[in-house]
Amino acid sequence: MLIALVLGILAASLAHFYLDASFKVSALLGIIALLVTLWTNKALPLGVVSLLPIILFPIFGILDTKSATANYANPIIYLFLGGFMLATATEKIGLHKVIAKKFLGLFPNTPKGIISALGLAACVLGTALSNSTTAILLLPIALSITQEYSLKMRFLLAVAFGASISGITTPIGSPPNLIFLGFLEKMGFDGISFTTWIFMMAPLTCLMLYAMIYILSYKIGEYELEISAFDDVQITPAHKRLLFFISALLILLFLNSPIKPFYDGLGLNENVILLAFGLLMFVPKLGFLDWDDSKSIPYELIFLFGAGFCIATAFSQSELGGAFEGFFAQFSGLPFIFFLFLACLFALIATGFLNTTALIAILLPIVYTATQSFLEGKEPTITMLAITICASFSFMIPISTPPNAIVFAKGNIKTWDMVRFGFVLSLVGFIAVPIFAFIYWRWFLG
């Protein structure tokens, strides 16, 4: 805590005395340095740190209390809340084991087959669950297959990397996605519907999944493995009922999404749809949860989203973007595709020092305000989306993404193993994301 306080005061002092920033901007930079340090070194619980803007921003005149607290009730948060209620129900009745057994049965019991099955299962679960939940559910399955380290390590990395890849597939797949959509809403940009997001990301998900399988199974050898962990797993009426709910949810979200200019959609609020299906999980005889089950919902992540939106509001209402405008203006003459590559490279490098969620919460408002002078039309949205997705493809560092952290902590993987495999896969993502953004995503957003 002392280190965080010192770094916060140092950042504020440097901004005030060397960058000639105003008191308000200096205080904002100091508070951000304080928050980032506390998020990183975990001196305080994540949820506690995420609530500090409610106290600190009004004290230093950055935002009033009403403006600060309103960010913690952003509608996007309820999208996540409904999704996590579905995830809790999935874990409670063991539907993830049924899905894992099904996919393991589709592939041969060889190392490459199991890596393929775990990766594909992660992507399927990731359509309705968050990437961290997907990693938690598949982790014990990967651990149960073999105790040989070289194989177990690859299976665990398949879970971590597959969960991160699946996290881009839907808006609720990872916290950065929700922060990005919340920022679009706050800035008055057109949003991206649930189904449109899936159509945009599905080809990239497939490409990254194929690359992950190839990289993790390179020179691994082909031989049969004995898998007995799922012999007792049977499909029950509860499993079928939950699958019906999830299928109905995806169909409703598809029907609700407009397909311009042919179809205007149902016009329902997707945040409300997700929350409604989540609350259905508590209905007696119909759902699967009781109130005690709600204790497993990660409310600290909800507070973290609120902190991200609060920081974005503070950036948009201050002149802080101007402090970075000169830096970004150096690249204003570059073709847009090259600017995208540079932005993605910066995001990937920054994930080596910051958690992806905290990075996106801070980076999006900086990029938006500092590039307004030379990015036109949909280019700001495309740039921020590319940064968000590329940051989720940080596969090298344990602290960068929740799946990496979960698997590293519970799977006893050596850091070098995560770095060497993750570097190659991150390189694939770094090349693919700007190309998809420039050629494919702009077609949906334009």
Salt bridges, closest charged atoms under 4 A:
ASP190 OD2 - LYS378 NZ 3.48
ASP264 OD1 - LYS260 NZ 3.14
ASP292 OD1 - LYS295 NZ 3.59
ASP293 OD2 - LYS92 NZ 2.77
ASP417 OD1 - ARG420 NE 3.00
